[in-house]
Amino acid sequence: MDVALENVKVLDLTRVLAGPYATMILGDLGADIIKVEMPGKGDDARAFGPYVNEESAYFMSLNRNKRSITLNLKEEEGKRILRDMIKKVDVVVENFRPGTMEKLGLGYEDLKKINPKIVYAAASGFGHTGPYSKRAAYDAVVQAMGGIMSITGQENGKPTRVGTSVGDINAGMFTAIGILSALYRVKETGKGQKVDVAMLDSQVAILENAIARHVVTGEIPAPKGNRHPAIVPFETFETTDGEIMIAAGNDALWAKLCKAMELGELIDDPKYKTNPLRNTNYHSLKGILEYTTKKKSTAEWQEILDGAGVPNGPINTIDKVIEDPQVKAREMILEMDHPTAGKLRVPGIPVKLSDTPGQIRCAAPTLGQHTDEIMREYFEYSDEEIEKLRKTKVL
């Protein structure tokens, strides 16, 4: 099957989450990802549980469609091998603290002399410029500093970390976007460039209406629970057996909601007729609507609101998400077969291309699984030469 990024070769020096997520996106779309890991240790994420037959499920969820080679970049011979590989790849991706690669003599300015077409992508906590550049960062730190925690949580409650690692994942997605943009430019001009993505920048970029509200009104946004800060009704409502999310995002949907709930008299009520009025009179409206939603189950309201064309949904736990018929129909839970861990269910590929769809071609590699294969493929090394490099701790 044809794939979108066929013949794109990526040297992946990343570890843990932001960088591996970016390269997994590229791998899912067909790029050949060569993951370079430290001999004997590998990606830090290999030490994160839970485990299946001593293989990290965390690592496996982020490193499918990649080949692993072990290479010691603290050894001069290891650096030489990497430099030789740079001549034959299109992209190199790293997520070390800024300055690390430069100290090794492997920064962008060094590598572009070897391959002027190289796209050098660096994902880091704070980027390669600015006063925080050399500081270390993890997802939780960036969520705290980037503002998203300050607007997440229950109203009047403490700021709360988002349940998934959005600091890392957003940076990974922006890194992939940057790489694809730079590759297109290479195609047009024959010249590579550096892609510098910061986790903090990526958090600021997704604050959308929070920044807009502050800039325009001077208000400092705070947590509002499940309520949308600007649209009413747009939140969870209690039912007889749980809660349902209802999102009436405009006046037409408001009218449909009122009819579905047999509250037609509210449609043109002067207190609730428009979204600004519904915001002003939020508390009284919330009470009226929730008094009604408490009369039926979540499933009953889903059927009623679906029939009326009003956006809604239950609050699914993860076990329900992976069994959801829509999720399954879109192939968003797939099974891959790992050589050690066996079969494992993982998230699918969200980008659906009509002619060159992405695919899970292989499970995440074991540490150094493809070292011999890659050394032969790229350098035509013999078994004896490979074994010698192992004995000298280069591989």
The 8 nearest C-alpha neighbors of each residue, nearest first, counted from 0:
[[1, 2, 355, 356, 358, 354, 357, 29],
 [0, 2, 355, 3, 5, 356, 354, 29],
 [3, 1, 355, 29, 5, 4, 356, 28],
 [2, 4, 355, 5, 28, 29, 1, 356],
 [5, 3, 29, 30, 7, 2, 28, 6],
 [4, 6, 29, 2, 7, 30, 3, 1],
 [5, 7, 8, 4, 30, 31, 29, 89],
 [8, 6, 30, 4, 5, 31, 89, 9],
 [9, 7, 31, 88, 89, 30, 6, 32],
 [10, 8, 90, 32, 91, 88, 11, 31],
 [9, 11, 91, 33, 90, 32, 34, 92],
 [10, 12, 34, 92, 13, 33, 35, 91],
 [13, 11, 93, 35, 92, 34, 10, 14],
 [14, 12, 93, 18, 94, 11, 19, 92],
 [13, 15, 42, 19, 16, 18, 43, 44],
 [14, 16, 44, 43, 42, 19, 17, 13],
 [15, 17, 19, 18, 20, 167, 14, 168],
 [18, 16, 167, 171, 20, 168, 19, 170],
 [17, 19, 13, 21, 20, 16, 171, 94],
 [20, 18, 22, 16, 21, 17, 13, 23],
 [19, 21, 23, 171, 17, 18, 22, 16],
 [22, 20, 171, 175, 18, 24, 19, 23],
 [21, 23, 25, 19, 24, 20, 26, 18],
 [24, 22, 26, 20, 25, 21, 19, 27],
 [25, 23, 27, 21, 22, 26, 20, 28],
 [26, 24, 22, 28, 23, 27, 30, 29],
 [27, 25, 30, 23, 29, 64, 28, 24],
 [26, 28, 24, 357, 25, 29, 358, 23],
 [29, 27, 357, 25, 26, 3, 4, 30],
 [28, 30, 4, 2, 26, 5, 27, 3],
 [29, 31, 26, 4, 7, 25, 5, 8],
 [30, 32, 8, 9, 7, 26, 33, 29],
 [33, 31, 65, 9, 30, 26, 34, 66],
 [34, 32, 66, 10, 11, 65, 67, 9],
 [33, 35, 11, 67, 66, 68, 32, 12],
 [34, 36, 68, 12, 69, 11, 67, 70],
 [37, 35, 41, 69, 70, 42, 68, 38],
 [36, 38, 41, 69, 71, 70, 40, 39],
 [39, 37, 69, 40, 394, 70, 41, 36],
 [38, 40, 41, 37, 366, 69, 36, 367],
 [41, 39, 38, 37, 42, 43, 36, 366],
 [40, 42, 36, 37, 38, 43, 39, 366],
 [41, 43, 14, 44, 45, 36, 15, 40],
 [44, 42, 45, 46, 15, 14, 41, 40],
 [45, 43, 15, 47, 46, 58, 42, 57],
 [44, 46, 55, 43, 58, 47, 42, 41],
 [47, 45, 44, 43, 48, 55, 42, 58],
 [48, 46, 44, 45, 55, 57, 49, 58],
 [49, 47, 50, 55, 57, 56, 46, 45],
 [48, 50, 56, 55, 47, 57, 51, 54],
 [49, 51, 55, 48, 54, 53, 56, 52],
 [50, 52, 54, 340, 53, 55, 56, 49],
 [51, 53, 340, 54, 50, 339, 55, 341],
 [54, 52, 51, 50, 55, 340, 339, 49],
 [55, 53, 51, 50, 52, 340, 56, 45],
 [54, 56, 50, 58, 57, 45, 48, 49],
 [57, 55, 59, 58, 50, 49, 60, 54],
 [58, 56, 55, 60, 59, 47, 48, 44],
 [59, 57, 55, 44, 45, 60, 56, 61],
 [58, 60, 56, 363, 62, 61, 57, 55],
 [61, 59, 57, 58, 56, 62, 345, 63],
 [62, 60, 59, 58, 20, 19, 63, 23],
 [61, 63, 363, 59, 23, 60, 65, 58],
 [62, 64, 363, 362, 65, 361, 61, 59],
 [65, 63, 361, 26, 360, 362, 359, 27],
 [66, 64, 32, 63, 33, 62, 363, 34],
 [65, 67, 33, 34, 369, 364, 32, 68],
 [68, 66, 34, 367, 369, 368, 364, 33],
 [67, 69, 370, 367, 35, 369, 34, 36],
 [70, 68, 36, 367, 38, 394, 37, 35],
 [71, 69, 394, 37, 393, 77, 36, 72],
 [70, 72, 393, 77, 73, 37, 74, 394],
 [71, 73, 77, 78, 74, 70, 75, 37],
 [74, 72, 71, 75, 77, 78, 103, 393],
 [73, 75, 77, 72, 76, 71, 393, 78],
 [76, 74, 78, 77, 79, 73, 72, 393],
 [75, 77, 79, 78, 74, 80, 393, 72],
 [76, 78, 72, 74, 80, 71, 75, 79],
 [79, 77, 81, 75, 72, 76, 80, 82],
 [80, 78, 76, 82, 77, 81, 75, 83],
 [79, 81, 83, 77, 78, 82, 76, 84],
 [82, 80, 84, 78, 83, 79, 85, 77],
 [83, 81, 85, 79, 84, 80, 78, 86],
 [82, 84, 80, 81, 85, 86, 79, 87],
 [83, 85, 81, 86, 87, 82, 80, 88],
 [86, 84, 82, 87, 83, 88, 81, 114],
 [87, 85, 84, 83, 114, 88, 113, 82],
 [86, 88, 84, 85, 89, 83, 8, 377],
 [89, 87, 8, 85, 90, 9, 86, 84],
 [90, 88, 117, 8, 9, 7, 118, 116],
 [89, 91, 118, 9, 117, 88, 119, 10],
 [90, 92, 10, 119, 9, 11, 120, 118],
 [93, 91, 120, 11, 12, 121, 119, 10],
 [94, 92, 13, 12, 121, 95, 120, 122],
 [95, 93, 122, 13, 123, 121, 18, 96],
 [96, 94, 93, 97, 99, 123, 100, 13],
 [95, 97, 99, 123, 98, 133, 135, 94],
 [98, 96, 99, 127, 133, 95, 132, 123],
 [97, 99, 101, 100, 102, 96, 133, 106],
 [100, 98, 102, 101, 97, 96, 95, 103],
 [101, 99, 106, 105, 103, 102, 98, 104],
 [100, 102, 106, 104, 98, 103, 99, 105],
 [103, 101, 99, 104, 100, 98, 105, 106],
 [102, 104, 100, 101, 105, 99, 106, 73],
 [103, 105, 101, 102, 106, 109, 100, 78],
 [104, 106, 100, 103, 101, 109, 110, 107],
 [107, 105, 101, 100, 109, 108, 104, 110],
 [106, 108, 110, 109, 111, 119, 105, 193],
 [107, 109, 106, 111, 110, 112, 105, 101],
 [110, 108, 106, 107, 105, 112, 111, 104],
 [109, 111, 107, 113, 112, 108, 105, 106],
 [110, 112, 115, 114, 113, 108, 109, 107],
 [113, 111, 110, 114, 109, 115, 108, 107],
 [112, 114, 110, 111, 86, 115, 85, 109],
 [113, 115, 111, 116, 117, 86, 112, 110],
 [116, 114, 111, 117, 191, 112, 190, 113],
 [117, 115, 191, 190, 114, 189, 185, 118],
 [116, 118, 191, 89, 114, 115, 90, 119],
 [119, 117, 90, 191, 192, 193, 89, 120],
 [118, 120, 193, 91, 90, 194, 117, 92],
 [121, 119, 194, 92, 193, 195, 91, 118],
 [120, 122, 93, 195, 94, 92, 194, 196],
 [121, 123, 94, 196, 197, 195, 18, 93],
 [124, 122, 197, 94, 126, 125, 96, 198],
 [123, 125, 198, 136, 197, 126, 199, 135],
 [126, 124, 197, 132, 199, 123, 131, 198],
 [125, 127, 197, 123, 132, 128, 196, 124],
 [126, 128, 132, 97, 195, 125, 129, 123],
 [129, 127, 132, 126, 130, 125, 131, 97],
 [128, 130, 132, 131, 127, 126, 125, 133],
 [129, 131, 132, 128, 133, 134, 125, 127],
 [132, 130, 134, 129, 133, 125, 128, 126],
 [131, 133, 125, 129, 127, 128, 126, 134],
 [132, 134, 131, 97, 96, 135, 98, 125],
 [135, 133, 131, 132, 136, 125, 124, 96],
 [134, 136, 124, 133, 96, 137, 125, 123],
 [137, 135, 124, 140, 134, 141, 138, 125],
 [136, 138, 140, 139, 141, 124, 135, 167],
 [137, 139, 166, 141, 140, 167, 164, 142],
 [140, 138, 142, 141, 137, 143, 160, 166],
 [141, 139, 143, 137, 138, 142, 136, 144],
 [140, 142, 144, 138, 143, 139, 145, 199],
 [141, 143, 139, 145, 140, 144, 147, 148],
 [144, 142, 140, 141, 148, 145, 146, 139],
 [143, 145, 141, 142, 146, 140, 199, 147],
 [146, 144, 142, 202, 141, 143, 199, 203],
 [147, 145, 149, 148, 144, 143, 142, 150],
 [146, 148, 149, 150, 142, 145, 151, 143],
 [149, 147, 151, 158, 159, 160, 150, 143],
 [148, 150, 158, 146, 147, 151, 221, 222],
 [151, 149, 222, 221, 148, 147, 220, 158],
 [152, 150, 222, 148, 159, 149, 158, 147],
 [153, 151, 159, 222, 224, 158, 156, 154],
 [152, 154, 224, 156, 223, 222, 155, 151],
 [153, 155, 223, 224, 222, 156, 152, 221],
 [156, 154, 153, 222, 157, 223, 221, 152],
 [157, 155, 153, 154, 152, 158, 222, 159],
 [156, 158, 159, 152, 155, 153, 222, 149],
 [159, 157, 149, 148, 152, 151, 156, 150],
 [160, 158, 148, 152, 151, 157, 161, 149],
 [159, 161, 148, 162, 142, 139, 158, 151],
 [160, 162, 163, 159, 148, 164, 151, 165],
 [163, 161, 160, 164, 165, 159, 139, 151],
 [162, 164, 161, 165, 160, 168, 166, 167],
 [165, 163, 166, 167, 138, 168, 162, 161],
 [164, 166, 168, 167, 169, 163, 161, 138],
 [167, 165, 138, 164, 169, 168, 198, 142],
 [168, 166, 17, 170, 165, 138, 169, 164],
 [167, 169, 165, 171, 170, 17, 166, 164],
 [170, 168, 172, 171, 165, 167, 166, 201],
 [169, 171, 198, 173, 167, 168, 172, 201],
 [172, 170, 21, 17, 168, 174, 20, 169],
 [171, 173, 169, 175, 174, 170, 21, 168],
 [174, 172, 176, 170, 175, 171, 177, 169],
 [175, 173, 177, 171, 172, 176, 21, 170],
 [174, 176, 21, 178, 172, 177, 173, 179],
 [177, 175, 173, 179, 174, 178, 180, 172],
 [176, 178, 174, 180, 175, 179, 194, 173],
 [179, 177, 175, 181, 180, 176, 182, 174],
 [178, 180, 182, 176, 181, 177, 175, 183],
 [181, 179, 177, 183, 178, 182, 176, 184],
 [180, 182, 184, 178, 183, 179, 177, 185],
 [183, 181, 185, 179, 184, 180, 178, 186],
 [182, 184, 186, 180, 181, 185, 179, 187],
 [183, 185, 181, 187, 186, 182, 188, 180],
 [186, 184, 189, 190, 182, 188, 187, 183],
 [185, 187, 183, 184, 189, 188, 182, 190],
 [186, 188, 184, 185, 189, 183, 190, 182],
 [189, 187, 185, 190, 186, 184, 191, 183],
 [188, 190, 185, 186, 116, 187, 191, 184],
 [191, 189, 116, 185, 188, 115, 192, 184],
 [192, 190, 116, 117, 118, 185, 115, 189],
 [193, 191, 118, 119, 194, 181, 117, 190],
 [192, 194, 119, 120, 118, 195, 107, 191],
 [193, 195, 120, 119, 177, 121, 196, 192],
 [196, 194, 121, 120, 193, 122, 126, 127],
 [197, 195, 122, 126, 174, 121, 194, 123],
 [198, 196, 126, 125, 123, 200, 124, 199],
 [197, 199, 124, 201, 170, 200, 166, 125],
 [198, 200, 202, 201, 197, 125, 141, 145],
 [201, 199, 197, 203, 202, 198, 204, 125],
 [200, 202, 198, 204, 199, 170, 203, 169],
 [203, 201, 199, 204, 145, 200, 205, 166],
 [202, 204, 200, 206, 201, 205, 145, 199],
 [203, 205, 201, 202, 206, 200, 207, 199],
 [206, 204, 207, 202, 203, 201, 169, 147],
 [205, 207, 203, 209, 204, 210, 208, 202],
 [208, 206, 205, 209, 210, 211, 204, 203],
 [209, 207, 211, 210, 212, 206, 213, 228],
 [210, 208, 212, 211, 206, 207, 220, 213],
 [209, 211, 213, 208, 212, 207, 214, 206],
 [210, 212, 208, 214, 209, 213, 215, 207],
 [213, 211, 209, 215, 210, 214, 216, 208],
 [212, 214, 217, 218, 210, 216, 211, 215],
 [213, 215, 211, 212, 217, 216, 210, 218],
 [216, 214, 212, 213, 217, 211, 218, 210],
 [217, 215, 218, 213, 212, 214, 211, 219],
 [216, 218, 213, 214, 215, 219, 212, 220],
 [219, 217, 213, 216, 220, 212, 214, 215],
 [218, 220, 213, 221, 217, 212, 209, 216],
 [221, 219, 218, 209, 150, 213, 222, 212],
 [220, 222, 150, 149, 223, 219, 151, 154],
 [223, 221, 150, 151, 154, 152, 224, 153],
 [224, 222, 154, 226, 153, 225, 221, 152],
 [223, 225, 153, 154, 152, 226, 222, 151],
 [226, 224, 234, 235, 223, 227, 153, 152],
 [225, 227, 234, 224, 223, 233, 228, 235],
 [226, 228, 233, 230, 229, 234, 225, 231],
 [227, 229, 226, 230, 223, 231, 208, 220],
 [228, 230, 227, 231, 278, 275, 274, 208],
 [229, 231, 227, 233, 232, 228, 248, 274],
 [232, 230, 233, 277, 278, 274, 229, 247],
 [231, 233, 247, 230, 246, 234, 245, 248],
 [232, 234, 246, 231, 227, 245, 230, 247],
 [235, 233, 226, 225, 244, 245, 232, 227],
 [234, 236, 244, 243, 242, 245, 225, 237],
 [237, 235, 242, 243, 289, 244, 238, 292],
 [236, 238, 242, 293, 241, 292, 289, 243],
 [239, 237, 293, 241, 296, 292, 242, 240],
 [238, 240, 296, 293, 295, 241, 294, 237],
 [241, 239, 238, 296, 297, 242, 237, 295],
 [242, 240, 238, 237, 239, 297, 243, 296],
 [241, 243, 237, 238, 236, 235, 297, 313],
 [244, 242, 313, 235, 236, 312, 297, 245],
 [243, 245, 235, 312, 311, 234, 313, 236],
 [246, 244, 311, 233, 234, 235, 310, 243],
 [245, 247, 233, 310, 248, 311, 232, 234],
 [248, 246, 252, 253, 232, 249, 233, 245],
 [247, 249, 246, 230, 252, 233, 250, 231],
 [250, 248, 252, 251, 247, 253, 274, 230],
 [251, 249, 253, 252, 254, 273, 274, 248],
 [250, 252, 254, 253, 249, 255, 247, 248],
 [253, 251, 255, 247, 254, 250, 249, 256],
 [254, 252, 250, 256, 251, 247, 255, 249],
 [253, 255, 257, 251, 252, 256, 266, 250],
 [256, 254, 252, 258, 253, 257, 259, 307],
 [255, 257, 259, 253, 254, 258, 252, 260],
 [258, 256, 262, 263, 254, 260, 255, 259],
 [257, 259, 261, 263, 255, 260, 256, 262],
 [260, 258, 256, 261, 257, 255, 307, 304],
 [259, 261, 257, 262, 258, 256, 291, 263],
 [262, 260, 258, 259, 263, 257, 264, 256],
 [263, 261, 257, 260, 264, 258, 265, 259],
 [264, 262, 258, 257, 265, 266, 261, 254],
 [263, 265, 262, 266, 268, 267, 257, 261],
 [266, 264, 268, 263, 267, 262, 257, 271],
 [267, 265, 254, 264, 263, 268, 272, 257],
 [266, 268, 272, 265, 269, 264, 271, 263],
 [267, 269, 265, 270, 271, 272, 266, 264],
 [270, 268, 272, 271, 267, 276, 273, 265],
 [269, 271, 268, 276, 272, 280, 277, 273],
 [272, 270, 277, 276, 268, 269, 273, 265],
 [271, 273, 267, 268, 269, 266, 270, 276],
 [274, 272, 276, 275, 271, 277, 250, 270],
 [273, 275, 277, 276, 278, 231, 230, 250],
 [276, 274, 278, 277, 273, 279, 230, 271],
 [277, 275, 279, 271, 273, 278, 274, 270],
 [276, 278, 271, 274, 280, 279, 275, 281],
 [279, 277, 281, 275, 276, 280, 231, 274],
 [278, 280, 276, 277, 281, 275, 270, 282],
 [281, 279, 277, 278, 282, 283, 276, 284],
 [280, 282, 278, 284, 277, 279, 283, 285],
 [283, 281, 285, 284, 280, 286, 279, 278],
 [282, 284, 286, 285, 281, 280, 287, 288],
 [285, 283, 287, 281, 286, 282, 288, 280],
 [286, 284, 282, 288, 283, 287, 289, 281],
 [285, 287, 289, 283, 284, 288, 290, 282],
 [288, 286, 284, 290, 285, 289, 283, 291],
 [289, 287, 291, 285, 290, 286, 284, 292],
 [288, 290, 292, 291, 286, 287, 236, 285],
 [289, 291, 287, 288, 293, 292, 286, 294],
 [290, 292, 289, 288, 293, 294, 287, 260],
 [293, 291, 289, 238, 294, 290, 295, 237],
 [292, 294, 238, 239, 291, 290, 295, 237],
 [293, 295, 292, 291, 239, 238, 296, 290],
 [296, 294, 239, 293, 238, 292, 299, 300],
 [297, 295, 239, 299, 238, 298, 240, 300],
 [296, 298, 300, 299, 238, 243, 301, 242],
 [297, 299, 301, 296, 300, 302, 313, 295],
 [300, 298, 296, 302, 301, 297, 295, 303],
 [299, 301, 303, 297, 302, 298, 304, 296],
 [300, 302, 298, 304, 299, 303, 305, 297],
 [301, 303, 305, 299, 300, 304, 306, 298],
 [304, 302, 300, 306, 301, 305, 299, 307],
 [303, 305, 307, 309, 306, 301, 302, 300],
 [306, 304, 308, 302, 307, 303, 301, 309],
 [305, 307, 303, 304, 308, 302, 309, 301],
 [306, 308, 304, 305, 309, 259, 255, 303],
 [307, 309, 305, 306, 304, 310, 255, 252],
 [308, 310, 304, 307, 305, 252, 311, 256],
 [311, 309, 246, 245, 308, 247, 305, 312],
 [312, 310, 245, 244, 246, 309, 301, 304],
 [311, 313, 244, 243, 301, 314, 245, 310],
 [312, 314, 243, 315, 244, 242, 297, 311],
 [315, 313, 243, 316, 312, 242, 244, 241],
 [316, 314, 319, 313, 320, 317, 318, 312],
 [315, 317, 319, 318, 320, 314, 321, 313],
 [318, 316, 320, 319, 315, 321, 322, 314],
 [319, 317, 320, 316, 321, 322, 315, 323],
 [320, 318, 322, 317, 316, 321, 315, 323],
 [321, 319, 317, 323, 322, 318, 315, 316],
 [320, 322, 319, 318, 323, 332, 317, 326],
 [323, 321, 319, 320, 324, 318, 327, 326],
 [322, 324, 320, 326, 325, 321, 319, 327],
 [325, 323, 327, 326, 328, 322, 329, 321],
 [326, 324, 328, 327, 323, 329, 330, 322],
 [325, 327, 323, 329, 331, 324, 328, 330],
 [326, 328, 330, 324, 325, 329, 331, 332],
 [329, 327, 325, 330, 326, 324, 331, 323],
 [328, 330, 326, 327, 331, 325, 332, 349],
 [331, 329, 327, 328, 332, 347, 333, 326],
 [332, 330, 347, 326, 346, 329, 327, 333],
 [331, 333, 346, 347, 330, 345, 327, 321],
 [334, 332, 345, 347, 344, 346, 331, 330],
 [333, 335, 344, 343, 345, 342, 336, 332],
 [334, 336, 343, 342, 362, 337, 344, 333],
 [335, 337, 342, 341, 362, 343, 338, 334],
 [336, 338, 341, 340, 362, 339, 342, 335],
 [337, 339, 341, 340, 336, 362, 365, 364],
 [340, 338, 337, 341, 52, 54, 365, 51],
 [341, 339, 51, 337, 52, 338, 54, 342],
 [342, 340, 337, 336, 339, 338, 343, 335],
 [341, 343, 336, 335, 337, 334, 340, 344],
 [344, 342, 335, 334, 345, 336, 341, 337],
 [343, 345, 334, 333, 332, 335, 342, 346],
 [344, 346, 333, 332, 334, 60, 343, 347],
 [347, 345, 332, 331, 333, 348, 344, 60],
 [346, 348, 331, 332, 333, 330, 345, 349],
 [347, 349, 350, 331, 357, 346, 27, 358],
 [350, 348, 351, 347, 331, 329, 346, 330],
 [351, 349, 348, 352, 357, 356, 28, 24],
 [350, 352, 356, 349, 353, 357, 348, 355],
 [353, 351, 356, 355, 354, 350, 357, 3],
 [352, 354, 355, 356, 351, 357, 350, 3],
 [355, 353, 352, 356, 1, 2, 3, 351],
 [356, 354, 2, 3, 1, 352, 353, 357],
 [357, 355, 352, 351, 354, 353, 2, 358],
 [356, 358, 28, 27, 2, 29, 355, 348],
 [357, 359, 27, 360, 356, 28, 348, 29],
 [358, 360, 361, 27, 64, 63, 357, 362],
 [359, 361, 358, 64, 362, 63, 27, 335],
 [362, 360, 64, 359, 63, 363, 335, 65],
 [363, 361, 63, 337, 335, 336, 64, 364],
 [362, 364, 63, 62, 59, 65, 64, 361],
 [365, 363, 67, 66, 368, 362, 366, 65],
 [364, 366, 368, 367, 363, 67, 339, 338],
 [365, 367, 368, 67, 364, 41, 69, 68],
 [368, 366, 68, 67, 69, 370, 369, 365],
 [367, 369, 365, 366, 67, 370, 364, 68],
 [368, 370, 372, 67, 367, 68, 371, 66],
 [371, 369, 68, 367, 373, 372, 368, 374],
 [370, 372, 374, 373, 369, 375, 385, 382],
 [371, 373, 369, 375, 370, 374, 376, 368],
 [372, 374, 376, 375, 370, 371, 377, 369],
 [375, 373, 371, 378, 377, 376, 372, 380],
 [374, 376, 379, 380, 373, 372, 378, 377],
 [375, 377, 373, 374, 379, 378, 372, 380],
 [378, 376, 374, 375, 373, 379, 84, 87],
 [377, 379, 380, 375, 374, 376, 373, 83],
 [380, 378, 375, 376, 377, 374, 381, 373],
 [381, 379, 375, 378, 374, 384, 385, 382],
 [380, 382, 384, 383, 385, 379, 375, 374],
 [381, 383, 385, 384, 386, 380, 371, 375],
 [384, 382, 386, 381, 385, 387, 380, 388],
 [383, 385, 387, 381, 386, 382, 380, 388],
 [386, 384, 382, 388, 387, 383, 381, 389],
 [385, 387, 389, 383, 388, 384, 382, 390],
 [386, 388, 384, 390, 389, 385, 383, 391],
 [389, 387, 391, 385, 393, 386, 390, 394],
 [390, 388, 394, 392, 386, 387, 391, 393],
 [389, 391, 387, 392, 388, 386, 393, 394],
 [390, 392, 388, 389, 393, 387, 394, 386],
 [393, 391, 389, 390, 394, 388, 71, 38],
 [392, 394, 71, 388, 77, 391, 70, 389],
 [393, 70, 389, 69, 392, 388, 38, 71]]
